[in-house]
Amino acid sequence: VKIRLAFFAFCLLAGACRAQVPAERGPQNLSDAKNAVSRYCDSGDYRRDFEKVIFEARAWIEERAARRSPGERLAVVMDIDETLLDNTSHIRSLDYAYLPVEWDKWVMAAKAPAYAASKALFLRVRELGIELVLITGRTEPKYRACTQENLRGQGLGAWSRLLMFPATYRGKAAVLKSELRASLEKEGLRIIANIGDQESDLSGGYSERSYKVPDPFYRSN
Ligand SMILES: [Mg+2]
C-alpha cells in the first residue's frame, strides 16, 4: 500500500510539475529580443555589418563612375534614418519603444549623428561628381527645416536634392519611393545605387543596384 501511495504521489507531483512548465509557444519573448538587439549593437556587430554594406556600395559606385559614358548623369539615392543619420541613442533611451511625441522631439532637435561610413560615402559620391538624392519618409513641410539642419550640422549639406513625403500621403512608402526614383530617371538621371535600411526603400526598381544596410530596430512598409 505504501508503495502504491508513493507512486500515486509521484504521479501527482510529476503532473503538477509538467503543468508548471508548458511548452514554449508564441512569439519570441520581448525582453530576450531587446537584449539580443542590445548585444548586436554593443558588440560592434551592427557597425561591422552596416559598414560591410556601405563599403560594397562604395566599391560599386567607384567602379561604375570610372566607366561613365560621356554626358551620362549619374545619381546615387540614399535614405536618411538608419542609413545616413543614426537614431540609435534615441531609440535605446526609450528601451526600444516608439513614442511618436518623443520621436518628434528628437527629430526636431536635429542632433542625430551621422554614420561615419555613410558620411564618407556621401562625400565620396559628391567628389566623383555624382548627384546625391536623399529620399526620406520624413514628411514636409513639418520636418524639412530640422532635417536640413541636422544634415548640415553633420557635414552632410552637399546633397543635390532632398525629396520628402507630403504630409498628406497615406499610401505605402515603397510605392512613393519608387515613383520618385522613376521621376528622376525620367528627367535623365541614371541611378546607379540606392541605399536604405528598409525593403521599402529599395523595392520597385529604378536603380542599377540596391544596398540594404541592417536595421535591428524597426520595420516600415
Ligand atoms: Mg530609413
Residues whose N, C-alpha, C, O or C-beta is under 5 A from the ligand:
A	BS01	MG	D79 I80 D81 E82 T83 D197
